[in-house]
Amino acid sequence: MAGDDFDVVVIGAGPGGYVAAIRAAQLGLKAAVVEREHLGGICLNWGCIPTKAMLRSAEVFHLMHRAKEFGLKADGIGYDLPAVIKRSRGIAGQLASGVGHLLKKNKVETVMGEAGLAAPGKVKVKGEKGERTLTAKNVILATGARARQLPGLEADGDLVWTYKDALRATRMPEKLLVIGSGAIGIEFASFFNTLGADTTVVEVLDRILPVEDEEISAHARKQFEKQGMKILANAKVAKLDRAKGKATAHVETGGKTETMEFDTVISAVGIVGNVEGLNLEKHGVKVERSHVVTDEYCRTGVEGLWAIGDLAGAPWLAHKASHEGVMVAELIAGRNDVHPVRPTSIPGCTYCQPQIASVGLTEAQAKEQGHEVKVGRFPFIGNGKAIALGEAEGMVKTVFDAETGELLGAHMVGAEVTELIQGYAVGKTLETTEAELMETVFPHPTLSEMMHESVLDAYGRAIHF
Ligand SMILES: Cc1cc2nc3c(=O)[nH]c(=O)nc-3n(C[C@H](O)[C@H](O)[C@H](O)COP(=O)(O)OP(=O)(O)OC[C@H]3O[C@@H](n4cnc5c(N)ncnc54)[C@H](O)[C@@H]3O)c2cc1C
């Protein structure tokens, strides 16, 4: 059927897939996107957006408790968990339906149903309206990922939650265990701890937020502990007993095992790619540890078959998925000015309190790669706007190549740093050096002045500290 023949078929309408389909359509290609569950993928429905909505509630709650500090009065401060969840779900729904409008506006055909590869260039869709076979010279796999379940620690939706259960929580945990201290684990730990749950985080590696620069994760840990969170690093939940509404965790630390009781556990131990049901290996696609293996242009090695976003591996971030989606659509359209996504130019953000944001190499990675480095640091306490905001805790760290002055990485912890990091991300894309950053005029009073001061500090020129 001519109506089922496309230039591009995208499987999965998350931030990778729907963006790829829209870009393809903008470039004049006939595009379809197949989605089995929800437009917007994990990001809009169960990830980036609903978590940020909940974290905003926690942030406002926290600020209300500090009212007196700002010369304000607020009595009877409390929260209404169902209302917090309702707001978060409403925002997710609003944005997901917006994706439907965007697809329509760009003349992308949306096909609801479960897709599988019948052959390269041939996608079978099983939907409510029956089966349909779509053909296209190019197929983009963008099926994303889901929560990893470790044996014995599997989520049951009652005592042990995945991120989805936490995002539709029907009760407030009193004693909460969060297993895993990556961005997802720490964001939920921060949310529930701020609302008053007695929160413990267990991390198997030697520090929390292990992908971040060591100094930044140490600073964040101190802040979380100040807020009453308990953090056990170098620790492992070896066993979890569940009985009578209680979870007993057997936590191994330094050769000793301790048992601890919780009423809620959030398992945040990573994700696995949605590779099942696509018949990938049958068609010659290489899958390693649940992720499709690709080259830097997201090519799978099978002609006309591409893989993007979470399915194609780390970093598992929505903006990485979207960027890859645009890149692949442009390659398919035959543009000759397409560049691969540089991993060191992808910023990463964690929206806990304090926030964490980074781009590029950590100091340790830079040294491992043989760079001689110059490192700058600037504390929030030295910044007028931070003090005016009542947010004097935090730091900005920059790492430069000592020989060339190239900005290798930037790392921040503190208020609003997730909004600041983009300044350094632009710098990374432009392959900026210390000289250009020093030449840049930063507005006063802003938190961004700390970005300037951190650069100046790397060269012994900081003014305000
Ligand atoms: C709690 C949480 C918080 C997060 N916070 C952030 C954040 O703040 N910032 C950030 O950048 N990232 C965040 N992420 C990660 C982000 O959500 C993902 O990186 C992003 O959604 C990946 O996009 P994607 O398009 O690759 O896949 P997904 O968003 O997973 O979309 C894949 C889509 O494919 C569909 N699908 C799968 N298989 C099939 C099939 N066979 N047929 C049809 N459809 C199929 C799925 O239903 C899904 O809609 C968070 C994730 C979680 C879980």
The ligand as an ORCA input file, in Angstrom:
! r2SCAN-3c Opt
* xyz 0 1
  C      13.109      9.114     36.778
  C      13.916      9.590     35.597
  C      14.350     10.905     35.549
  C      15.062     11.348     34.441
  N      15.491     12.645     34.416
  C      16.191     13.092     33.345
  C      16.614     14.447     33.272
  O      16.347     15.248     34.167
  N      17.300     14.838     32.170
  C      17.609     13.970     31.156
  O      18.238     14.383     30.183
  N      17.239     12.679     31.212
  C      16.528     12.224     32.273
  N      16.109     10.929     32.300
  C      16.473     10.042     31.171
  C      15.561     10.284     29.968
  O      14.220     10.084     30.346
  C      15.958      9.356     28.841
  O      17.323      9.518     28.564
  C      15.168      9.635     27.586
  O      13.794      9.480     27.792
  C      15.618      8.699     26.452
  O      14.891      8.985     25.306
  P      14.654      7.880     24.189
  O      13.879      8.557     23.123
  O      15.925      7.224     23.842
  O      13.766      6.753     24.885
  P      12.400      6.788     25.716
  O      12.103      8.098     26.274
  O      12.501      5.619     26.650
  O      11.298      6.482     24.607
  C      11.218      5.254     23.956
  C       9.801      5.040     23.488
  O       9.761      3.874     22.674
  C       8.566      3.176     22.935
  N       8.770      1.781     22.517
  C       9.618      0.876     23.030
  N       9.576     -0.276     22.350
  C       8.655     -0.105     21.372
  C       8.147     -0.935     20.353
  N       8.596     -2.192     20.165
  N       7.200     -0.439     19.539
  C       6.726      0.814     19.686
  N       7.185      1.652     20.637
  C       8.133      1.207     21.465
  C       8.355      3.348     24.431
  O       6.999      3.161     24.779
  C       8.827      4.786     24.633
  O       7.750      5.709     24.559
  C      15.363     10.457     33.380
  C      14.910      9.139     33.421
  C      14.187      8.714     34.510
  C      13.705      7.289     34.526
*
